[in-house]
Amino acid sequence: VRLTTDINVVVYDFLNKIDSRAGNIDDWDDFDGIDSAAGDARIQERHTDDDPTGSPVWSNWNNLESAEFESRAFDFRVNLSTVDSAYNIRVTKLQIVAEDI
């Protein structure tokens, strides 16, 4: 099977009020607030050839964009992170397409 990912994310400031800002003021990137911040969204997969309803032995987690596999079952997760705790990530689209090859 060929797995391909499609993800859209928006990094946004949910604490754009000075009284709501987290952390020490000396650690802020900008006193007035900035329009964007660095963020990351990594789709990861692990797979197994065992029966997933039993006690499967899974592979290690690996980043996934597009790859081909011969496996019985897959498990997916998304790791979201930002460099500034005043920002959050909104996932607006998350899709993993499995195509028979």
N, C-alpha and C positions, 0 to 999 in steps of 0.2 A: 504494500500500500504506500502511496505517496501522501505525506501530510504537509499541508501548507497553511500558514497562519496569516490572519488579517486582523490587525488591531489598530484602533484609533483612540488616542488619549488626549486629554487637555489638562495641563498643569495650571492650577488656579490658586489665588490667594484667598483663603477663607477667613483670615484674621487681619484684614486690611485696616483695622482700627488700632491706634497706638495703645490703647488700654487693653486690647485683647492679644497683643503680640506675645509670643512665647520666647523664652530664653533671655539672656543678658543683652541689654541694649548695645553693649560694646561688640557683640558678636553679630549684629544685624548687618546684612550687606548694604542696606540703604535705609536711612531714617524715615524717609517719606514713603517708603514702599516701592517696589519695583513691579513692572508689568508682567514679568515672567521669571521663572526659575528653572534650573536644570532638574530634570526628572528622568526616570527610566522605567520601562515596563518590559519585563522579560517573560515570554511564554516558555515554559519548560515542560518536558515530557519524560516519562519513564515507561518502560514496556516490559512485558513478560510473555513467555511461551506457555506458562502454567494456566490452570483454570482460575480466573480471577475471583470466583465465588468461594474458592477453597482458601488455601494458605499459599498464595503465589510468592515466588521470589522475583522481586522487581529489580530492574537495572538501576543504575545511579540516575539522578536527575540531570538532564542535559538541556541547554538552550535549544529552542526550535524555531526555525524560520521556514525551512523547507527541507525535507529529507525523505528517504525511502527506507521502509522497514519490512521485515518478515516476522511478525509477532502475533500473538493471540489476543492481547488486550493492551490498552494504553491508559495512562493516568496523566492528567494535565494540571498545571497550576500556573498562576501569574504572580511574579514578584514585582511589586510596585515600590519605588523609592523616590525621594526628593532630597536635595541637598539643604533645603531650608525648611525647618519644621512649621513655618507659617504657611506653607503651601501643601496642597493635596493633589491627588490625581483622580480625574473622573474618566472612567472607561466608557466611551460612547459606542464602541463596536469591538467585539471579540469573537472571532470565528476561526475554527480549525476545520479545514476541508480535507477529507480522506478520499483519495481517488484510487481505484483499482488499476494496477499497472500490469 
